[in-house]
Amino acid sequence: MDKFINFMEKYFIPYASKIGNQRHLVAIRDAFTVTMPLMILGALAVMFNNLPIPAFQNFMKSIFGGTSWTGFGAAVWNGTFGVLSVFIAFLVAYNLAKGVGKDPIGAGIVSVASFFTLGAATTGMNSSGLFIALIVGILVAEIFTRLVGNEKLVIKMPDGVPPAVATSFASLFPAMITISIFGLVAAIIAAFGVKDMFAAFYTAVQEPFMGLANSYGSALFIAFITPFLWFFGLHGANMIDPFMQAINAPAIAANANALAAGKEAPYIVNKPFIDSFVNMGGTGVTIGLIIAIYLVGRRNKPYMVVNNLAAAPGIFNINEPLMFGLPLVLNPIMFIPFILTPMVCVTIAYFATSFGWVPVATVMPPWVTPPIIGGFLATQSFAGAILAAVNLVISVVIYLPFVSLATRQEMKKEQQA
């Protein structure tokens, strides 16, 4: 194990750290972080409209004299998921421009303008335009930030002009050139007979990519890579978050639309699925580790001190006290259960959902929702809560022998001391 750790520290960690700090990935991750409350609200609005409790539905219809009460959820969805791609187009360009110190607000506004130049007003404002929004945000930031620093494109204003006016005119030509480039792209695409590039892109690229990411292999990889990176001290969740968010919002929206239409939800793998059935207690299903320590690790004084501090945050899926206090990072005894447990849990959850035993996750609860409750909210079913409970028990069983081993080693150290 020591040789493996040394090898990873020497050859893997430096490259993984560079990838995790890559500015485009960081900008995408931060953009989705800002919009997370909107996605949660939008998902809850869909759940409110489609809550599968006949008594609730009949009660609301009796009060409002029909289905007019669903207008609340529809309006909230329109203001959240319905314009999500617009927010992402702005925020990605904003974050990238801010990172290089070049007029972030100007970059964000130009990005939104370029996004609509491509025809986003027709079908691209919601999650179906998310991939194009990411591409536009990145390209606009790269083009605009280079042009805005060119002295030949700056309109010099006389002294005494307010700074805000001078700044806007300094960005005038860069903004015009950037937006014109996307206008030219839109014209070329239209010349090829593509009437709606967003719908065409969704069908040709985004939908197949989401289908690929929806496979069991992808779910297993996500369950593996996140704790694997964490083991070496890298924030695995943050590193794969850009990938997860790129498939997350469209998948949730597609599931919600299918549910509202009375159809089967098409996408099993999304963020609420991972959060509710795999990341219980945090990466590595560490709520199971906390329970296992209380069961068989009470004689391990160092573990118990950390565990008492980590228990309350762990209920809300915050496990940094365990990561760095126990620690789980570079802990050779805990390497196997830390990697294995989420892979087992994702396997059980995936096939339980694919066999129809548990509904597909269609609602995104806040990530701090306690285990089991999150499973119920994500699936709007007690079957989801049962599945989360089953995975919780399995996680405890997997961690138990390793906690026992660590406790025996600690007892030997105390006896020798």
C-alpha positions as CSV (number, residue, x, y, z in Angstrom):
1,M,0.0,0.0,0.0
2,D,2.9,2.4,0.8
3,K,4.4,1.8,-2.7
4,F,1.0,2.5,-4.3
5,I,0.5,5.7,-2.3
6,N,4.0,6.9,-3.2
7,F,3.4,6.1,-6.9
8,M,0.1,8.0,-6.9
9,E,1.6,11.0,-5.1
10,K,4.5,11.1,-7.6
11,Y,2.8,10.5,-10.9
12,F,-1.0,11.0,-10.5
13,I,-1.7,13.7,-8.0
14,P,0.2,16.5,-9.8
15,Y,-1.8,16.0,-13.0
16,A,-5.1,15.5,-11.2
17,S,-4.5,18.7,-9.3
18,K,-3.9,20.6,-12.5
19,I,-7.1,19.2,-14.0
20,G,-9.0,20.1,-10.8
21,N,-7.7,23.7,-11.0
22,Q,-8.2,24.1,-14.7
23,R,-9.8,27.5,-15.1
24,H,-12.6,26.5,-17.5
25,L,-13.7,23.6,-15.3
26,V,-13.5,25.9,-12.2
27,A,-15.6,28.5,-14.0
28,I,-18.3,25.9,-14.9
29,R,-18.3,24.5,-11.4
30,D,-18.8,27.9,-9.8
31,A,-21.5,28.8,-12.3
32,F,-23.6,25.8,-11.4
33,T,-22.9,26.4,-7.7
34,V,-24.6,29.8,-8.0
35,T,-27.6,28.4,-9.8
36,M,-28.0,25.4,-7.4
37,P,-30.7,27.1,-5.3
38,L,-32.7,27.8,-8.5
39,M,-32.5,24.2,-9.6
40,I,-33.6,23.0,-6.2
41,L,-36.5,25.4,-6.2
42,G,-37.5,24.4,-9.7
43,A,-37.4,20.7,-8.8
44,L,-39.5,21.3,-5.7
45,A,-42.0,23.2,-7.7
46,V,-42.4,20.2,-10.1
47,M,-42.7,17.9,-7.1
48,F,-45.4,20.1,-5.7
49,N,-47.4,20.0,-8.9
50,N,-47.0,16.3,-9.4
51,L,-47.0,15.0,-5.8
52,P,-48.3,11.4,-6.2
53,I,-50.8,11.6,-3.4
54,P,-54.4,11.5,-4.7
55,A,-55.8,13.0,-1.5
56,F,-53.5,16.1,-1.9
57,Q,-54.4,16.5,-5.6
58,N,-58.1,16.2,-4.9
59,F,-57.8,18.7,-2.0
60,M,-56.0,21.3,-4.1
61,K,-58.5,20.8,-7.0
62,S,-61.4,21.3,-4.6
63,I,-60.0,24.5,-3.3
64,F,-59.1,26.1,-6.6
65,G,-61.9,24.5,-8.6
66,G,-59.7,22.7,-11.0
67,T,-56.0,22.5,-11.9
68,S,-55.3,26.3,-11.8
69,W,-53.3,25.8,-8.6
70,T,-50.6,24.1,-10.7
71,G,-49.8,27.6,-12.2
72,F,-47.7,28.3,-9.2
73,G,-45.3,25.4,-9.9
74,A,-45.3,26.2,-13.6
75,A,-44.4,29.8,-13.0
76,V,-41.6,28.9,-10.6
77,W,-40.3,26.4,-13.1
78,N,-40.3,29.0,-15.8
79,G,-38.2,31.3,-13.7
80,T,-35.7,28.6,-12.7
81,F,-35.2,25.7,-15.1
82,G,-36.9,27.6,-17.9
83,V,-34.1,30.1,-18.1
84,L,-31.3,28.1,-16.6
85,S,-29.1,28.2,-19.8
86,V,-29.2,32.0,-19.9
87,F,-27.8,32.1,-16.3
88,I,-25.1,29.6,-17.2
89,A,-24.1,31.5,-20.3
90,F,-23.7,34.7,-18.2
91,L,-21.9,33.1,-15.3
92,V,-19.4,31.0,-17.2
93,A,-18.2,34.0,-19.1
94,Y,-18.3,36.1,-16.0
95,N,-16.2,33.7,-14.0
96,L,-13.6,33.3,-16.8
97,A,-13.2,37.0,-17.4
98,K,-13.0,37.7,-13.6
99,G,-10.2,35.1,-13.4
100,V,-8.1,37.1,-15.8
101,G,-9.2,40.5,-14.5
102,K,-11.0,41.6,-17.7
103,D,-14.5,43.2,-17.3
104,P,-16.5,40.2,-16.0
105,I,-19.9,41.9,-16.2
106,G,-19.2,43.0,-19.8
107,A,-18.2,39.5,-20.7
108,G,-21.3,38.0,-19.1
109,I,-23.6,40.4,-20.9
110,V,-21.9,39.8,-24.2
111,S,-22.2,36.1,-23.6
112,V,-26.0,36.3,-23.1
113,A,-26.3,38.5,-26.2
114,S,-24.3,36.0,-28.2
115,F,-26.4,33.1,-26.8
116,F,-29.6,34.8,-28.0
117,T,-27.9,35.7,-31.3
118,L,-27.8,31.9,-32.0
119,G,-31.5,31.7,-31.5
120,A,-31.9,30.8,-27.8
121,A,-35.2,32.7,-27.5
122,T,-36.9,29.9,-29.4
123,T,-36.0,26.7,-27.6
124,G,-32.6,27.2,-25.9
125,M,-33.3,29.1,-22.7
126,N,-34.1,26.0,-20.6
127,S,-31.9,23.0,-19.9
128,S,-32.0,21.8,-23.4
129,G,-29.7,24.6,-24.4
130,L,-27.3,24.0,-21.5
131,F,-24.4,22.5,-23.6
132,I,-24.5,25.4,-26.1
133,A,-24.6,27.8,-23.2
134,L,-21.4,26.3,-21.8
135,I,-19.7,26.5,-25.2
136,V,-20.8,30.1,-25.8
137,G,-19.7,31.2,-22.3
138,I,-16.3,29.8,-22.8
139,L,-15.8,31.1,-26.3
140,V,-17.1,34.6,-25.5
141,A,-14.8,34.8,-22.5
142,E,-11.8,33.8,-24.6
143,I,-12.6,36.2,-27.5
144,F,-13.9,39.1,-25.5
145,T,-11.2,39.2,-22.9
146,R,-8.5,39.2,-25.7
147,L,-10.2,42.0,-27.7
148,V,-11.0,44.2,-24.7
149,G,-7.3,44.6,-23.9
150,N,-6.4,45.8,-27.4
151,E,-5.6,49.5,-27.4
152,K,-6.6,49.8,-31.1
153,L,-10.2,48.9,-30.2
154,V,-10.6,51.4,-27.4
155,I,-12.5,54.6,-27.9
156,K,-10.8,57.1,-25.8
157,M,-13.1,59.5,-24.0
158,P,-12.2,63.0,-22.9
159,D,-11.4,63.8,-19.3
160,G,-14.3,64.3,-17.1
161,V,-16.4,61.5,-18.5
162,P,-17.8,59.3,-15.8
163,P,-15.8,56.0,-15.3
164,A,-18.8,53.8,-16.0
165,V,-19.4,55.5,-19.4
166,A,-15.7,55.3,-20.3
167,T,-15.6,51.6,-19.4
168,S,-18.7,50.8,-21.5
169,F,-17.2,52.6,-24.6
170,A,-13.9,50.7,-24.0
171,S,-15.8,47.5,-24.4
172,L,-17.9,48.7,-27.4
173,F,-15.9,47.3,-30.3
174,P,-14.9,44.1,-28.5
175,A,-18.6,43.4,-27.8
176,M,-19.7,44.3,-31.3
177,I,-17.0,42.0,-32.8
178,T,-17.8,39.1,-30.5
179,I,-21.5,39.2,-31.0
180,S,-21.1,39.6,-34.8
181,I,-19.0,36.4,-34.8
182,F,-21.8,34.4,-33.3
183,G,-24.3,36.1,-35.7
184,L,-22.1,34.9,-38.6
185,V,-22.2,31.4,-37.1
186,A,-26.0,31.5,-36.8
187,A,-26.2,32.6,-40.5
188,I,-24.0,29.8,-41.7
189,I,-25.9,27.2,-39.7
190,A,-29.2,28.6,-41.1
191,A,-27.7,28.4,-44.7
192,F,-27.3,24.6,-44.1
193,G,-31.1,24.4,-43.6
194,V,-31.0,24.0,-39.8
195,K,-34.0,25.9,-38.6
196,D,-33.4,25.4,-34.8
197,M,-29.8,24.8,-33.9
198,F,-30.6,24.2,-30.3
199,A,-33.1,21.4,-31.0
200,A,-30.7,19.9,-33.6
201,F,-27.8,20.1,-31.2
202,Y,-29.9,18.5,-28.4
203,T,-30.9,15.6,-30.6
204,A,-27.5,15.1,-32.2
205,V,-25.2,15.6,-29.3
206,Q,-26.6,16.4,-25.9
207,E,-29.3,13.6,-25.7
208,P,-26.8,10.8,-26.8
209,F,-24.3,12.2,-24.3
210,M,-26.8,12.1,-21.5
211,G,-27.8,8.6,-22.5
212,L,-24.2,7.5,-22.3
213,A,-23.8,9.1,-18.9
214,N,-27.0,7.4,-17.8
215,S,-25.4,3.9,-18.1
216,Y,-24.4,1.7,-15.2
217,G,-20.7,2.0,-16.2
218,S,-20.9,5.8,-15.9
219,A,-22.6,5.5,-12.5
220,L,-20.0,3.1,-11.3
221,F,-17.2,5.4,-12.5
222,I,-18.7,8.3,-10.7
223,A,-18.9,6.3,-7.5
224,F,-15.3,5.2,-7.9
225,I,-13.5,8.3,-9.0
226,T,-14.9,10.7,-6.4
227,P,-13.6,8.8,-3.3
228,F,-10.5,7.8,-5.1
229,L,-9.5,11.4,-5.6
230,W,-10.5,12.3,-2.1
231,F,-8.2,9.5,-0.7
232,F,-5.3,11.5,-2.1
233,G,-6.5,14.8,-0.6
234,L,-8.2,16.1,-3.8
235,H,-11.7,17.3,-3.6
236,G,-13.2,14.7,-5.8
237,A,-16.8,16.1,-5.7
238,N,-15.6,19.5,-7.0
239,M,-13.4,17.9,-9.7
240,I,-16.2,15.9,-11.3
241,D,-18.9,18.5,-10.6
242,P,-18.7,20.2,-14.0
243,F,-19.4,16.8,-15.6
244,M,-22.2,16.0,-13.2
245,Q,-23.9,19.4,-13.6
246,A,-23.7,19.2,-17.4
247,I,-25.9,16.1,-17.4
248,N,-27.8,16.9,-14.2
249,A,-30.1,19.8,-15.1
250,P,-31.2,18.3,-18.5
251,A,-31.7,14.9,-16.9
252,I,-33.9,16.3,-14.1
253,A,-35.9,18.5,-16.5
254,A,-36.4,15.5,-18.8
255,N,-37.5,13.3,-15.9
256,A,-39.9,16.0,-14.6
257,N,-41.4,16.6,-18.1
258,A,-41.9,12.8,-18.6
259,L,-43.5,12.5,-15.2
260,A,-45.9,15.4,-15.9
261,A,-46.8,13.8,-19.2
262,G,-47.6,10.5,-17.5
263,K,-44.6,8.8,-19.1
264,E,-41.6,6.9,-17.6
265,A,-38.7,9.0,-16.4
266,P,-35.8,8.3,-18.8
267,Y,-32.7,9.1,-16.8
268,I,-31.6,7.1,-13.8
269,V,-28.2,8.7,-13.2
270,N,-28.4,12.3,-12.0
271,K,-27.3,14.3,-9.0
272,P,-30.2,13.5,-6.7
273,F,-29.7,9.8,-7.5
274,I,-26.0,10.1,-6.4
275,D,-26.7,12.3,-3.4
276,S,-29.6,10.3,-2.1
277,F,-28.3,6.8,-2.5
278,V,-24.5,7.0,-2.7
279,N,-23.2,10.1,-1.0
280,M,-25.0,9.6,2.2
281,G,-23.0,11.3,4.9
282,G,-20.7,12.6,2.2
283,T,-18.3,11.0,-0.3
284,G,-17.7,7.3,0.5
285,V,-21.1,6.8,2.3
286,T,-19.3,7.9,5.4
287,I,-22.5,7.9,7.5
288,G,-22.0,4.2,7.5
289,L,-18.4,4.7,8.9
290,I,-19.7,6.9,11.7
291,I,-22.2,4.2,12.7
292,A,-19.6,1.5,12.4
293,I,-17.2,3.4,14.7
294,Y,-20.0,3.7,17.3
295,L,-20.7,0.0,17.0
296,V,-17.2,-1.6,17.1
297,G,-14.7,1.3,17.4
298,R,-15.6,2.8,20.8
299,R,-12.3,1.5,22.3
300,N,-10.4,3.4,19.6
301,K,-10.0,6.7,21.5
302,P,-8.6,8.8,18.5
303,Y,-11.4,7.5,16.3
304,M,-14.1,8.2,18.9
305,V,-12.9,11.8,19.5
306,V,-13.1,12.6,15.8
307,N,-16.4,10.6,15.4
308,N,-18.2,12.5,18.1
309,L,-17.2,15.8,16.3
310,A,-18.1,14.4,12.8
311,A,-21.5,12.8,13.7
312,A,-23.6,15.9,13.6
313,P,-22.2,17.3,10.3
314,G,-22.3,13.8,8.9
315,I,-26.1,13.7,9.2
316,F,-26.1,16.6,6.8
317,N,-23.6,15.0,4.4
318,I,-20.6,17.0,5.5
319,N,-17.7,14.8,6.1
320,E,-14.6,17.0,6.1
321,P,-14.0,16.2,9.8
322,L,-13.6,12.5,8.9
323,M,-11.6,13.2,5.8
324,F,-8.9,15.2,7.6
325,G,-9.5,14.4,11.2
326,L,-9.7,10.6,11.3
327,P,-8.2,10.8,8.6
328,L,-9.6,9.1,5.6
329,V,-7.1,10.8,3.4
330,L,-4.1,8.5,2.8
331,N,-5.4,6.0,5.4
332,P,-4.4,2.6,4.0
333,I,-6.8,0.7,6.3
334,M,-9.8,2.7,5.1
335,F,-8.8,2.8,1.4
336,I,-10.8,-0.4,0.4
337,P,-14.1,0.4,2.2
338,F,-13.9,4.0,1.2
339,I,-13.7,3.1,-2.4
340,L,-15.8,-0.1,-2.4
341,T,-18.8,1.2,-0.4
342,P,-20.1,3.8,-2.8
343,M,-19.5,1.4,-5.7
344,V,-21.7,-1.3,-4.0
345,C,-24.3,1.3,-3.1
346,V,-24.5,2.7,-6.7
347,T,-24.8,-0.8,-8.1
348,I,-27.8,-1.6,-5.8
349,A,-29.5,1.7,-6.4
350,Y,-29.0,1.6,-10.2
351,F,-30.4,-1.9,-10.6
352,A,-33.2,-1.3,-8.1
353,T,-34.3,1.7,-10.1
354,S,-33.8,0.0,-13.5
355,F,-35.9,-3.0,-12.4
356,G,-38.7,-0.6,-11.4
357,W,-38.5,-1.3,-7.7
358,V,-37.8,2.3,-7.0
359,P,-39.0,5.4,-9.0
360,V,-36.4,7.4,-10.9
361,A,-35.1,10.5,-9.0
362,T,-37.0,13.4,-10.4
363,V,-36.6,16.0,-7.6
364,M,-33.3,17.5,-6.4
365,P,-33.4,18.0,-2.6
366,P,-30.7,20.2,-1.0
367,W,-27.5,18.2,-0.8
368,V,-27.5,18.7,3.0
369,T,-30.8,16.7,3.3
370,P,-30.2,13.8,5.8
371,P,-30.0,10.2,4.5
372,I,-33.3,8.3,3.9
373,I,-35.2,11.6,3.9
374,G,-33.3,12.5,0.7
375,G,-34.2,9.2,-0.9
376,F,-37.9,9.9,-0.2
377,L,-37.8,13.4,-1.5
378,A,-35.8,12.6,-4.6
379,T,-38.1,9.8,-5.8
380,Q,-41.3,11.1,-4.1
381,S,-41.8,7.6,-2.8
382,F,-41.2,5.5,0.3
383,A,-39.5,3.0,-1.9
384,G,-36.7,5.6,-2.3
385,A,-36.4,5.9,1.5
386,I,-36.3,2.1,1.9
387,L,-33.5,1.9,-0.8
388,A,-31.5,4.6,1.0
389,A,-31.9,2.7,4.3
390,V,-30.8,-0.6,2.7
391,N,-27.7,1.1,1.3
392,L,-27.0,2.7,4.7
393,V,-27.1,-0.7,6.4
394,I,-24.8,-2.2,3.7
395,S,-22.4,0.6,4.1
396,V,-22.2,-0.1,7.9
397,V,-21.6,-3.8,7.2
398,I,-18.7,-3.0,4.8
399,Y,-17.0,-0.6,7.2
400,L,-17.4,-2.8,10.3
401,P,-14.4,-5.2,9.8
402,F,-12.1,-2.3,8.8
403,V,-13.0,-0.2,11.8
404,S,-12.5,-3.3,14.0
405,L,-9.1,-3.8,12.4
406,A,-8.1,-0.2,13.0
407,T,-9.3,-0.5,16.6
408,R,-7.2,-3.6,17.2
409,Q,-4.2,-1.9,15.9
410,E,-4.8,1.1,18.1
411,M,-5.2,-1.2,21.2
412,K,-1.9,-2.8,20.4
413,K,-0.2,0.6,20.2
414,E,-1.6,1.6,23.6
415,Q,-0.4,-1.7,25.1
416,Q,3.1,-1.2,23.7
417,A,3.1,2.4,25.0
